[in-house]
């Protein structure tokens, strides 16, 4: 895998992890997990812990990237997600 593909996979992992664990749009999903499994359950902890979630997201992205890293099926969504993550980080610094 090239350095560019690795960096896109990294940015994609960061953005998806952030979405699952912190984004308001995924709050309903996190609430559903807590309602289904309990507030103190491991699944609830998983969807609220960035370190924990990123392990599983990274594994999925690594498989996806290893299979498709030379195609637009990887580059287009990975670029969009990486740029989204970087825009969020930049807005925190600039605000």
SEFIZA-3560 file (N, C-alpha, C; in Angstrom, 3 decimals):
REM SEFIZA-3560
<numar><xx>0.845</xx><yy>-1.173</yy><zz>0.000</zz><atom>N</atom></numar>
<numar><xx>0.000</xx><yy>0.000</yy><zz>0.000</zz><atom>CA</atom></numar>
<numar><xx>0.892</xx><yy>1.237</yy><zz>0.000</zz><atom>C</atom></numar>
<numar><xx>0.524</xx><yy>2.223</yy><zz>-0.765</zz><atom>N</atom></numar>
<numar><xx>1.299</xx><yy>3.454</yy><zz>-0.861</zz><atom>CA</atom></numar>
<numar><xx>1.098</xx><yy>4.320</yy><zz>0.383</zz><atom>C</atom></numar>
<numar><xx>1.977</xx><yy>5.299</yy><zz>0.541</zz><atom>N</atom></numar>
<numar><xx>1.849</xx><yy>6.242</yy><zz>1.654</zz><atom>CA</atom></numar>
<numar><xx>0.542</xx><yy>7.021</yy><zz>1.539</zz><atom>C</atom></numar>
<numar><xx>0.185</xx><yy>7.410</yy><zz>0.326</zz><atom>N</atom></numar>
<numar><xx>-1.067</xx><yy>8.153</yy><zz>0.128</zz><atom>CA</atom></numar>
<numar><xx>-2.270</xx><yy>7.317</yy><zz>0.553</zz><atom>C</atom></numar>
<numar><xx>-2.294</xx><yy>6.047</yy><zz>0.174</zz><atom>N</atom></numar>
<numar><xx>-3.404</xx><yy>5.167</yy><zz>0.562</zz><atom>CA</atom></numar>
<numar><xx>-3.430</xx><yy>4.987</yy><zz>2.072</zz><atom>C</atom></numar>
<numar><xx>-2.261</xx><yy>4.856</yy><zz>2.684</zz><atom>N</atom></numar>
<numar><xx>-2.191</xx><yy>4.728</yy><zz>4.138</zz><atom>CA</atom></numar>
<numar><xx>-2.760</xx><yy>5.971</yy><zz>4.818</zz><atom>C</atom></numar>
<numar><xx>-2.368</xx><yy>7.156</yy><zz>4.342</zz><atom>N</atom></numar>
<numar><xx>-2.857</xx><yy>8.393</yy><zz>4.947</zz><atom>CA</atom></numar>
<numar><xx>-4.359</xx><yy>8.561</yy><zz>4.749</zz><atom>C</atom></numar>
<numar><xx>-4.865</xx><yy>8.152</yy><zz>3.595</zz><atom>N</atom></numar>
<numar><xx>-6.315</xx><yy>8.194</yy><zz>3.372</zz><atom>CA</atom></numar>
<numar><xx>-7.031</xx><yy>7.211</yy><zz>4.301</zz><atom>C</atom></numar>
<numar><xx>-6.459</xx><yy>6.042</yy><zz>4.490</zz><atom>N</atom></numar>
<numar><xx>-7.047</xx><yy>5.066</yy><zz>5.410</zz><atom>CA</atom></numar>
<numar><xx>-7.028</xx><yy>5.605</yy><zz>6.840</zz><atom>C</atom></numar>
<numar><xx>-5.967</xx><yy>6.278</yy><zz>7.209</zz><atom>N</atom></numar>
<numar><xx>-5.874</xx><yy>6.887</yy><zz>8.540</zz><atom>CA</atom></numar>
<numar><xx>-6.953</xx><yy>7.951</yy><zz>8.729</zz><atom>C</atom></numar>
<numar><xx>-7.075</xx><yy>8.850</yy><zz>7.770</zz><atom>N</atom></numar>
<numar><xx>-8.090</xx><yy>9.899</yy><zz>7.858</zz><atom>CA</atom></numar>
<numar><xx>-9.496</xx><yy>9.329</yy><zz>7.890</zz><atom>C</atom></numar>
<numar><xx>-9.731</xx><yy>8.290</yy><zz>7.100</zz><atom>N</atom></numar>
<numar><xx>-11.032</xx><yy>7.631</yy><zz>7.077</zz><atom>CA</atom></numar>
<numar><xx>-11.342</xx><yy>6.995</yy><zz>8.426</zz><atom>C</atom></numar>
<numar><xx>-10.359</xx><yy>6.334</yy><zz>9.005</zz><atom>N</atom></numar>
<numar><xx>-10.529</xx><yy>5.724</yy><zz>10.322</zz><atom>CA</atom></numar>
<numar><xx>-10.849</xx><yy>6.779</yy><zz>11.374</zz><atom>C</atom></numar>
<numar><xx>-10.132</xx><yy>7.885</yy><zz>11.341</zz><atom>N</atom></numar>
<numar><xx>-10.376</xx><yy>8.966</yy><zz>12.302</zz><atom>CA</atom></numar>
<numar><xx>-11.786</xx><yy>9.520</yy><zz>12.160</zz><atom>C</atom></numar>
<numar><xx>-12.224</xx><yy>9.752</yy><zz>10.934</zz><atom>N</atom></numar>
<numar><xx>-13.546</xx><yy>10.363</yy><zz>10.729</zz><atom>CA</atom></numar>
<numar><xx>-14.678</xx><yy>9.423</yy><zz>11.115</zz><atom>C</atom></numar>
<numar><xx>-14.594</xx><yy>8.169</yy><zz>10.706</zz><atom>N</atom></numar>
<numar><xx>-15.655</xx><yy>7.220</yy><zz>11.046</zz><atom>CA</atom></numar>
<numar><xx>-15.715</xx><yy>6.990</yy><zz>12.551</zz><atom>C</atom></numar>
<numar><xx>-14.547</xx><yy>6.884</yy><zz>13.182</zz><atom>N</atom></numar>
<numar><xx>-14.498</xx><yy>6.710</yy><zz>14.636</zz><atom>CA</atom></numar>
<numar><xx>-15.132</xx><yy>7.905</yy><zz>15.333</zz><atom>C</atom></numar>
<numar><xx>-14.786</xx><yy>9.086</yy><zz>14.896</zz><atom>N</atom></numar>
<numar><xx>-15.340</xx><yy>10.305</yy><zz>15.490</zz><atom>CA</atom></numar>
<numar><xx>-16.854</xx><yy>10.343</yy><zz>15.299</zz><atom>C</atom></numar>
<numar><xx>-17.313</xx><yy>9.974</yy><zz>14.116</zz><atom>N</atom></numar>
<numar><xx>-18.747</xx><yy>9.962</yy><zz>13.847</zz><atom>CA</atom></numar>
<numar><xx>-19.477</xx><yy>9.027</yy><zz>14.806</zz><atom>C</atom></numar>
<numar><xx>-18.970</xx><yy>7.814</yy><zz>14.950</zz><atom>N</atom></numar>
<numar><xx>-19.631</xx><yy>6.824</yy><zz>15.811</zz><atom>CA</atom></numar>
<numar><xx>-19.628</xx><yy>7.255</yy><zz>17.269</zz><atom>C</atom></numar>
<numar><xx>-18.507</xx><yy>7.755</yy><zz>17.757</zz><atom>N</atom></numar>
<numar><xx>-18.362</xx><yy>7.993</yy><zz>19.196</zz><atom>CA</atom></numar>
<numar><xx>-18.777</xx><yy>9.380</yy><zz>19.668</zz><atom>C</atom></numar>
<numar><xx>-18.790</xx><yy>10.370</yy><zz>18.791</zz><atom>N</atom></numar>
<numar><xx>-19.030</xx><yy>11.744</yy><zz>19.258</zz><atom>CA</atom></numar>
<numar><xx>-20.087</xx><yy>12.527</yy><zz>18.496</zz><atom>C</atom></numar>
<numar><xx>-20.335</xx><yy>12.201</yy><zz>17.247</zz><atom>N</atom></numar>
<numar><xx>-21.195</xx><yy>13.024</yy><zz>16.406</zz><atom>CA</atom></numar>
<numar><xx>-22.651</xx><yy>12.979</yy><zz>16.861</zz><atom>C</atom></numar>
<numar><xx>-23.310</xx><yy>14.109</yy><zz>16.823</zz><atom>N</atom></numar>
<numar><xx>-24.725</xx><yy>14.211</yy><zz>17.195</zz><atom>CA</atom></numar>
<numar><xx>-25.591</xx><yy>13.328</yy><zz>16.308</zz><atom>C</atom></numar>
<numar><xx>-25.245</xx><yy>13.205</yy><zz>15.040</zz><atom>N</atom></numar>
<numar><xx>-26.034</xx><yy>12.385</yy><zz>14.124</zz><atom>CA</atom></numar>
<numar><xx>-26.024</xx><yy>10.906</yy><zz>14.494</zz><atom>C</atom></numar>
<numar><xx>-25.014</xx><yy>10.458</yy><zz>15.209</zz><atom>N</atom></numar>
<numar><xx>-24.948</xx><yy>9.058</yy><zz>15.637</zz><atom>CA</atom></numar>
<numar><xx>-25.421</xx><yy>8.877</yy><zz>17.080</zz><atom>C</atom></numar>
<numar><xx>-25.895</xx><yy>9.936</yy><zz>17.709</zz><atom>N</atom></numar>
<numar><xx>-26.352</xx><yy>9.845</yy><zz>19.105</zz><atom>CA</atom></numar>
<numar><xx>-27.485</xx><yy>8.839</yy><zz>19.251</zz><atom>C</atom></numar>
<numar><xx>-28.373</xx><yy>8.784</yy><zz>18.280</zz><atom>N</atom></numar>
<numar><xx>-29.473</xx><yy>7.820</yy><zz>18.330</zz><atom>CA</atom></numar>
<numar><xx>-28.968</xx><yy>6.389</yy><zz>18.321</zz><atom>C</atom></numar>
<numar><xx>-27.936</xx><yy>6.140</yy><zz>17.545</zz><atom>N</atom></numar>
<numar><xx>-27.329</xx><yy>4.804</yy><zz>17.517</zz><atom>CA</atom></numar>
<numar><xx>-26.720</xx><yy>4.465</yy><zz>18.865</zz><atom>C</atom></numar>
<numar><xx>-25.989</xx><yy>5.403</yy><zz>19.455</zz><atom>N</atom></numar>
<numar><xx>-25.373</xx><yy>5.155</yy><zz>20.765</zz><atom>CA</atom></numar>
<numar><xx>-26.453</xx><yy>4.935</yy><zz>21.831</zz><atom>C</atom></numar>
<numar><xx>-27.535</xx><yy>5.697</yy><zz>21.759</zz><atom>N</atom></numar>
<numar><xx>-28.646</xx><yy>5.517</yy><zz>22.695</zz><atom>CA</atom></numar>
<numar><xx>-29.299</xx><yy>4.160</yy><zz>22.504</zz><atom>C</atom></numar>
<numar><xx>-29.498</xx><yy>3.765</yy><zz>21.263</zz><atom>N</atom></numar>
<numar><xx>-30.093</xx><yy>2.453</yy><zz>20.971</zz><atom>CA</atom></numar>
<numar><xx>-29.230</xx><yy>1.339</yy><zz>21.564</zz><atom>C</atom></numar>
<numar><xx>-27.907</xx><yy>1.440</yy><zz>21.403</zz><atom>N</atom></numar>
<numar><xx>-27.008</xx><yy>0.419</yy><zz>21.966</zz><atom>CA</atom></numar>
<numar><xx>-27.143</xx><yy>0.383</yy><zz>23.482</zz><atom>C</atom></numar>
<numar><xx>-27.176</xx><yy>1.555</yy><zz>24.121</zz><atom>N</atom></numar>
<numar><xx>-27.310</xx><yy>1.609</yy><zz>25.586</zz><atom>CA</atom></numar>
<numar><xx>-28.652</xx><yy>1.036</yy><zz>26.034</zz><atom>C</atom></numar>
<numar><xx>-29.715</xx><yy>1.346</yy><zz>25.304</zz><atom>N</atom></numar>
<numar><xx>-31.039</xx><yy>0.814</yy><zz>25.646</zz><atom>CA</atom></numar>
<numar><xx>-31.092</xx><yy>-0.698</yy><zz>25.461</zz><atom>C</atom></numar>
<numar><xx>-30.451</xx><yy>-1.161</yy><zz>24.436</zz><atom>N</atom></numar>
<numar><xx>-30.490</xx><yy>-2.594</yy><zz>24.099</zz><atom>CA</atom></numar>
<numar><xx>-29.641</xx><yy>-3.432</yy><zz>25.045</zz><atom>C</atom></numar>
<numar><xx>-28.442</xx><yy>-2.931</yy><zz>25.380</zz><atom>N</atom></numar>
<numar><xx>-27.480</xx><yy>-3.730</yy><zz>26.148</zz><atom>CA</atom></numar>
<numar><xx>-27.238</xx><yy>-3.228</yy><zz>27.568</zz><atom>C</atom></numar>
<numar><xx>-27.722</xx><yy>-2.043</yy><zz>27.902</zz><atom>N</atom></numar>
<numar><xx>-27.508</xx><yy>-1.477</yy><zz>29.235</zz><atom>CA</atom></numar>
<numar><xx>-26.405</xx><yy>-0.436</yy><zz>29.231</zz><atom>C</atom></numar>
<numar><xx>-26.549</xx><yy>0.546</yy><zz>30.119</zz><atom>N</atom></numar>
<numar><xx>-25.590</xx><yy>1.652</yy><zz>30.173</zz><atom>CA</atom></numar>
<numar><xx>-24.170</xx><yy>1.217</yy><zz>30.529</zz><atom>C</atom></numar>
<numar><xx>-24.039</xx><yy>0.161</yy><zz>31.312</zz><atom>N</atom></numar>
<numar><xx>-22.714</xx><yy>-0.283</yy><zz>31.749</zz><atom>CA</atom></numar>
<numar><xx>-22.190</xx><yy>-1.476</yy><zz>30.963</zz><atom>C</atom></numar>
<numar><xx>-22.774</xx><yy>-1.745</yy><zz>29.819</zz><atom>N</atom></numar>
<numar><xx>-22.370</xx><yy>-2.917</yy><zz>29.030</zz><atom>CA</atom></numar>
<numar><xx>-21.130</xx><yy>-2.633</yy><zz>28.180</zz><atom>C</atom></numar>
<numar><xx>-20.507</xx><yy>-3.687</yy><zz>27.739</zz><atom>N</atom></numar>
<numar><xx>-19.347</xx><yy>-3.552</yy><zz>26.856</zz><atom>CA</atom></numar>
<numar><xx>-19.705</xx><yy>-2.954</yy><zz>25.498</zz><atom>C</atom></numar>
<numar><xx>-20.827</xx><yy>-3.363</yy><zz>24.881</zz><atom>N</atom></numar>
<numar><xx>-21.185</xx><yy>-2.712</yy><zz>23.610</zz><atom>CA</atom></numar>
<numar><xx>-21.392</xx><yy>-1.196</yy><zz>23.757</zz><atom>C</atom></numar>
<numar><xx>-22.010</xx><yy>-0.774</yy><zz>24.859</zz><atom>N</atom></numar>
<numar><xx>-22.199</xx><yy>0.658</yy><zz>25.086</zz><atom>CA</atom></numar>
<numar><xx>-20.865</xx><yy>1.354</yy><zz>25.277</zz><atom>C</atom></numar>
<numar><xx>-19.990</xx><yy>0.738</yy><zz>26.024</zz><atom>N</atom></numar>
<numar><xx>-18.648</xx><yy>1.295</yy><zz>26.202</zz><atom>CA</atom></numar>
<numar><xx>-17.941</xx><yy>1.397</yy><zz>24.853</zz><atom>C</atom></numar>
<numar><xx>-18.068</xx><yy>0.361</yy><zz>24.049</zz><atom>N</atom></numar>
<numar><xx>-17.411</xx><yy>0.329</yy><zz>22.735</zz><atom>CA</atom></numar>
<numar><xx>-17.822</xx><yy>1.511</yy><zz>21.869</zz><atom>C</atom></numar>
<numar><xx>-19.114</xx><yy>1.807</yy><zz>21.777</zz><atom>N</atom></numar>
<numar><xx>-19.564</xx><yy>2.876</yy><zz>20.876</zz><atom>CA</atom></numar>
<numar><xx>-19.347</xx><yy>4.271</yy><zz>21.456</zz><atom>C</atom></numar>
<numar><xx>-18.868</xx><yy>4.349</yy><zz>22.674</zz><atom>N</atom></numar>
<numar><xx>-18.554</xx><yy>5.640</yy><zz>23.283</zz><atom>CA</atom></numar>
<numar><xx>-17.058</xx><yy>5.862</yy><zz>23.477</zz><atom>C</atom></numar>
<numar><xx>-16.253</xx><yy>4.864</yy><zz>23.224</zz><atom>N</atom></numar>
<numar><xx>-14.810</xx><yy>4.934</yy><zz>23.443</zz><atom>CA</atom></numar>
<numar><xx>-14.083</xx><yy>5.032</yy><zz>22.102</zz><atom>C</atom></numar>
<numar><xx>-13.433</xx><yy>6.168</yy><zz>21.847</zz><atom>N</atom></numar>
<numar><xx>-12.710</xx><yy>6.356</yy><zz>20.596</zz><atom>CA</atom></numar>
<numar><xx>-11.588</xx><yy>5.360</yy><zz>20.386</zz><atom>C</atom></numar>
<numar><xx>-10.856</xx><yy>5.043</yy><zz>21.447</zz><atom>N</atom></numar>
<numar><xx>-9.770</xx><yy>4.067</yy><zz>21.346</zz><atom>CA</atom></numar>
<numar><xx>-10.313</xx><yy>2.694</yy><zz>20.957</zz><atom>C</atom></numar>
<numar><xx>-11.403</xx><yy>2.310</yy><zz>21.584</zz><atom>N</atom></numar>
<numar><xx>-11.997</xx><yy>0.986</yy><zz>21.335</zz><atom>CA</atom></numar>
<numar><xx>-12.591</xx><yy>0.901</yy><zz>19.937</zz><atom>C</atom></numar>
<numar><xx>-13.390</xx><yy>1.882</yy><zz>19.590</zz><atom>N</atom></numar>
<numar><xx>-14.048</xx><yy>1.880</yy><zz>18.286</zz><atom>CA</atom></numar>
<numar><xx>-13.031</xx><yy>1.938</yy><zz>17.164</zz><atom>C</atom></numar>
<numar><xx>-11.976</xx><yy>2.730</yy><zz>17.337</zz><atom>N</atom></numar>
<numar><xx>-10.993</xx><yy>2.887</yy><zz>16.259</zz><atom>CA</atom></numar>
<numar><xx>-10.292</xx><yy>1.573</yy><zz>15.906</zz><atom>C</atom></numar>
<numar><xx>-10.160</xx><yy>0.679</yy><zz>16.860</zz><atom>N</atom></numar>
<numar><xx>-9.543</xx><yy>-0.622</yy><zz>16.572</zz><atom>CA</atom></numar>
<numar><xx>-10.356</xx><yy>-1.377</yy><zz>15.530</zz><atom>C</atom></numar>
<numar><xx>-11.668</xx><yy>-1.405</yy><zz>15.731</zz><atom>N</atom></numar>
<numar><xx>-12.543</xx><yy>-2.139</yy><zz>14.825</zz><atom>CA</atom></numar>
<numar><xx>-12.729</xx><yy>-1.410</yy><zz>13.498</zz><atom>C</atom></numar>
<numar><xx>-12.837</xx><yy>-0.096</yy><zz>13.563</zz><atom>N</atom></numar>
<numar><xx>-12.952</xx><yy>0.684</yy><zz>12.326</zz><atom>CA</atom></numar>
<numar><xx>-11.670</xx><yy>0.537</yy><zz>11.506</zz><atom>C</atom></numar>
<numar><xx>-10.526</xx><yy>0.631</yy><zz>12.169</zz><atom>N</atom></numar>
<numar><xx>-9.245</xx><yy>0.502</yy><zz>11.464</zz><atom>CA</atom></numar>
<numar><xx>-9.098</xx><yy>-0.868</yy><zz>10.814</zz><atom>C</atom></numar>
<numar><xx>-9.536</xx><yy>-1.909</yy><zz>11.497</zz><atom>N</atom></numar>
<numar><xx>-9.463</xx><yy>-3.253</yy><zz>10.923</zz><atom>CA</atom></numar>
<numar><xx>-10.306</xx><yy>-3.342</yy><zz>9.652</zz><atom>C</atom></numar>
<numar><xx>-11.510</xx><yy>-2.797</yy><zz>9.702</zz><atom>N</atom></numar>
<numar><xx>-12.381</xx><yy>-2.824</yy><zz>8.522</zz><atom>CA</atom></numar>
<numar><xx>-11.794</xx><yy>-1.989</yy><zz>7.392</zz><atom>C</atom></numar>
<numar><xx>-11.279</xx><yy>-0.819</yy><zz>7.711</zz><atom>N</atom></numar>
<numar><xx>-10.694</xx><yy>0.049</yy><zz>6.690</zz><atom>CA</atom></numar>
<numar><xx>-9.432</xx><yy>-0.571</yy><zz>6.116</zz><atom>C</atom></numar>
<numar><xx>-8.636</xx><yy>-1.241</yy><zz>6.939</zz><atom>N</atom></numar>
<numar><xx>-7.421</xx><yy>-1.897</yy><zz>6.445</zz><atom>CA</atom></numar>
<numar><xx>-7.756</xx><yy>-2.979</yy><zz>5.425</zz><atom>C</atom></numar>
<numar><xx>-8.777</xx><yy>-3.748</yy><zz>5.700</zz><atom>N</atom></numar>
<numar><xx>-9.208</xx><yy>-4.776</yy><zz>4.740</zz><atom>CA</atom></numar>
<numar><xx>-9.707</xx><yy>-4.110</yy><zz>3.464</zz><atom>C</atom></numar>
<numar><xx>-10.571</xx><yy>-3.117</yy><zz>3.610</zz><atom>N</atom></numar>
<numar><xx>-11.122</xx><yy>-2.393</yy><zz>2.464</zz><atom>CA</atom></numar>
<numar><xx>-9.998</xx><yy>-1.760</yy><zz>1.638</zz><atom>C</atom></numar>
<numar><xx>-9.061</xx><yy>-1.116</yy><zz>2.304</zz><atom>N</atom></numar>
<numar><xx>-7.967</xx><yy>-0.447</yy><zz>1.611</zz><atom>CA</atom></numar>
<numar><xx>-7.040</xx><yy>-1.452</yy><zz>0.925</zz><atom>C</atom></numar>
<numar><xx>-6.786</xx><yy>-2.570</yy><zz>1.582</zz><atom>N</atom></numar>
<numar><xx>-5.880</xx><yy>-3.551</yy><zz>0.978</zz><atom>CA</atom></numar>
<numar><xx>-6.473</xx><yy>-4.158</yy><zz>-0.290</zz><atom>C</atom></numar>
<numar><xx>-7.797</xx><yy>-4.241</yy><zz>-0.341</zz><atom>N</atom></numar>
<numar><xx>-8.456</xx><yy>-4.804</yy><zz>-1.519</zz><atom>CA</atom></numar>
<numar><xx>-8.646</xx><yy>-3.778</yy><zz>-2.631</zz><atom>C</atom></numar>
<numar><xx>-8.888</xx><yy>-2.516</yy><zz>-2.258</zz><atom>N</atom></numar>
<numar><xx>-9.305</xx><yy>-1.525</yy><zz>-3.255</zz><atom>CA</atom></numar>
<numar><xx>-8.426</xx><yy>-0.278</yy><zz>-3.323</zz><atom>C</atom></numar>
<numar><xx>-7.230</xx><yy>-0.299</yy><zz>-2.718</zz><atom>N</atom></numar>
<numar><xx>-6.432</xx><yy>0.925</yy><zz>-2.591</zz><atom>CA</atom></numar>
<numar><xx>-6.039</xx><yy>1.570</yy><zz>-3.916</zz><atom>C</atom></numar>
<numar><xx>-6.129</xx><yy>0.868</yy><zz>-5.008</zz><atom>N</atom></numar>
<numar><xx>-5.758</xx><yy>1.459</yy><zz>-6.302</zz><atom>CA</atom></numar>
<numar><xx>-6.980</xx><yy>1.872</yy><zz>-7.118</zz><atom>C</atom></numar>
<numar><xx>-8.160</xx><yy>1.802</yy><zz>-6.542</zz><atom>N</atom></numar>
<numar><xx>-9.373</xx><yy>2.092</yy><zz>-7.301</zz><atom>CA</atom></numar>
<numar><xx>-10.096</xx><yy>3.327</yy><zz>-6.768</zz><atom>C</atom></numar>
<numar><xx>-10.978</xx><yy>3.854</yy><zz>-7.594</zz><atom>N</atom></numar>
<numar><xx>-11.802</xx><yy>4.987</yy><zz>-7.179</zz><atom>CA</atom></numar>
<numar><xx>-12.755</xx><yy>4.593</yy><zz>-6.052</zz><atom>C</atom></numar>
<numar><xx>-13.082</xx><yy>3.296</yy><zz>-5.957</zz><atom>N</atom></numar>
<numar><xx>-13.962</xx><yy>2.826</yy><zz>-4.877</zz><atom>CA</atom></numar>
<numar><xx>-13.328</xx><yy>3.051</yy><zz>-3.510</zz><atom>C</atom></numar>
<numar><xx>-12.017</xx><yy>3.140</yy><zz>-3.454</zz><atom>N</atom></numar>
<numar><xx>-11.331</xx><yy>3.483</yy><zz>-2.208</zz><atom>CA</atom></numar>
<numar><xx>-11.047</xx><yy>4.979</yy><zz>-2.158</zz><atom>C</atom></numar>
<numar><xx>-10.460</xx><yy>5.517</yy><zz>-3.210</zz><atom>N</atom></numar>
<numar><xx>-9.972</xx><yy>6.899</yy><zz>-3.187</zz><atom>CA</atom></numar>
<numar><xx>-11.063</xx><yy>7.946</yy><zz>-2.985</zz><atom>C</atom></numar>
<numar><xx>-12.179</xx><yy>7.819</yy><zz>-3.635</zz><atom>N</atom></numar>
<numar><xx>-13.220</xx><yy>8.854</yy><zz>-3.519</zz><atom>CA</atom></numar>
<numar><xx>-13.819</xx><yy>8.940</yy><zz>-2.115</zz><atom>C</atom></numar>
<numar><xx>-14.333</xx><yy>7.845</yy><zz>-1.547</zz><atom>N</atom></numar>
<numar><xx>-14.879</xx><yy>7.978</yy><zz>-0.184</zz><atom>CA</atom></numar>
<numar><xx>-13.797</xx><yy>8.266</yy><zz>0.851</zz><atom>C</atom></numar>
<numar><xx>-12.620</xx><yy>7.681</yy><zz>0.686</zz><atom>N</atom></numar>
<numar><xx>-11.544</xx><yy>7.912</yy><zz>1.659</zz><atom>CA</atom></numar>
<numar><xx>-11.082</xx><yy>9.362</yy><zz>1.627</zz><atom>C</atom></numar>
<numar><xx>-11.004</xx><yy>9.942</yy><zz>0.446</zz><atom>N</atom></numar>
<numar><xx>-10.617</xx><yy>11.353</yy><zz>0.333</zz><atom>CA</atom></numar>
<numar><xx>-11.675</xx><yy>12.243</yy><zz>0.976</zz><atom>C</atom></numar>
<numar><xx>-12.937</xx><yy>11.985</yy><zz>0.692</zz><atom>N</atom></numar>
<numar><xx>-14.014</xx><yy>12.794</yy><zz>1.278</zz><atom>CA</atom></numar>
<numar><xx>-14.009</xx><yy>12.707</yy><zz>2.806</zz><atom>C</atom></numar>
<numar><xx>-13.868</xx><yy>11.501</yy><zz>3.339</zz><atom>N</atom></numar>
<numar><xx>-13.869</xx><yy>11.329</yy><zz>4.794</zz><atom>CA</atom></numar>
<numar><xx>-12.639</xx><yy>11.948</yy><zz>5.440</zz><atom>C</atom></numar>
<numar><xx>-11.492</xx><yy>11.821</yy><zz>4.792</zz><atom>N</atom></numar>
<numar><xx>-10.260</xx><yy>12.419</yy><zz>5.316</zz><atom>CA</atom></numar>
<numar><xx>-10.364</xx><yy>13.940</yy><zz>5.314</zz><atom>C</atom></numar>
<numar><xx>-10.861</xx><yy>14.514</yy><zz>4.222</zz><atom>N</atom></numar>
<numar><xx>-11.030</xx><yy>15.965</yy><zz>4.167</zz><atom>CA</atom></numar>
<numar><xx>-12.039</xx><yy>16.437</yy><zz>5.212</zz><atom>C</atom></numar>
<numar><xx>-13.097</xx><yy>15.685</yy><zz>5.422</zz><atom>N</atom></numar>
<numar><xx>-14.078</xx><yy>16.023</yy><zz>6.448</zz><atom>CA</atom></numar>
<numar><xx>-13.429</xx><yy>16.046</yy><zz>7.828</zz><atom>C</atom></numar>
<numar><xx>-12.620</xx><yy>15.036</yy><zz>8.104</zz><atom>N</atom></numar>
<numar><xx>-11.947</xx><yy>14.987</yy><zz>9.403</zz><atom>CA</atom></numar>
<numar><xx>-10.988</xx><yy>16.170</yy><zz>9.564</zz><atom>C</atom></numar>
<numar><xx>-10.201</xx><yy>16.447</yy><zz>8.539</zz><atom>N</atom></numar>
<numar><xx>-9.244</xx><yy>17.550</yy><zz>8.609</zz><atom>CA</atom></numar>
<numar><xx>-9.946</xx><yy>18.894</yy><zz>8.734</zz><atom>C</atom></numar>
<numar><xx>-11.093</xx><yy>19.057</yy><zz>8.076</zz><atom>N</atom></numar>
<numar><xx>-11.859</xx><yy>20.297</yy><zz>8.216</zz><atom>CA</atom></numar>
<numar><xx>-12.353</xx><yy>20.461</yy><zz>9.658</zz><atom>C</atom></numar>
<numar><xx>-12.782</xx><yy>19.366</yy><zz>10.274</zz><atom>N</atom></numar>
<numar><xx>-13.202</xx><yy>19.434</yy><zz>11.676</zz><atom>CA</atom></numar>
<numar><xx>-12.077</xx><yy>19.802</yy><zz>12.603</zz><atom>C</atom></numar>
<numar><xx>-10.916</xx><yy>19.213</yy><zz>12.385</zz><atom>N</atom></numar>
<numar><xx>-9.743</xx><yy>19.533</yy><zz>13.212</zz><atom>CA</atom></numar>
<numar><xx>-9.345</xx><yy>20.996</yy><zz>13.005</zz><atom>C</atom></numar>
<numar><xx>-9.333</xx><yy>21.452</yy><zz>11.757</zz><atom>N</atom></numar>
<numar><xx>-8.964</xx><yy>22.833</yy><zz>11.470</zz><atom>CA</atom></numar>
<numar><xx>-9.957</xx><yy>23.813</yy><zz>12.086</zz><atom>C</atom></numar>
<numar><xx>-11.235</xx><yy>23.484</yy><zz>12.042</zz><atom>N</atom></numar>
<numar><xx>-12.230</xx><yy>24.409</yy><zz>12.605</zz><atom>CA</atom></numar>
<numar><xx>-12.058</xx><yy>24.544</yy><zz>14.112</zz><atom>C</atom></numar>
<numar><xx>-11.637</xx><yy>23.485</yy><zz>14.771</zz><atom>N</atom></numar>
<numar><xx>-11.371</xx><yy>23.592</yy><zz>16.221</zz><atom>CA</atom></numar>
<numar><xx>-10.225</xx><yy>24.535</yy><zz>16.499</zz><atom>C</atom></numar>
<numar><xx>-9.168</xx><yy>24.450</yy><zz>15.683</zz><atom>N</atom></numar>
<numar><xx>-8.017</xx><yy>25.324</yy><zz>15.885</zz><atom>CA</atom></numar>
<numar><xx>-8.337</xx><yy>26.769</yy><zz>15.564</zz><atom>C</atom></numar>
<numar><xx>-9.190</xx><yy>26.970</yy><zz>14.556</zz><atom>N</atom></numar>
<numar><xx>-9.479</xx><yy>28.325</yy><zz>14.096</zz><atom>CA</atom></numar>
<numar><xx>-10.581</xx><yy>29.007</yy><zz>14.897</zz><atom>C</atom></numar>
<numar><xx>-11.436</xx><yy>28.247</yy><zz>15.572</zz><atom>N</atom></numar>
<numar><xx>-12.540</xx><yy>28.849</yy><zz>16.319</zz><atom>CA</atom></numar>
<numar><xx>-12.119</xx><yy>29.349</yy><zz>17.681</zz><atom>C</atom></numar>
//
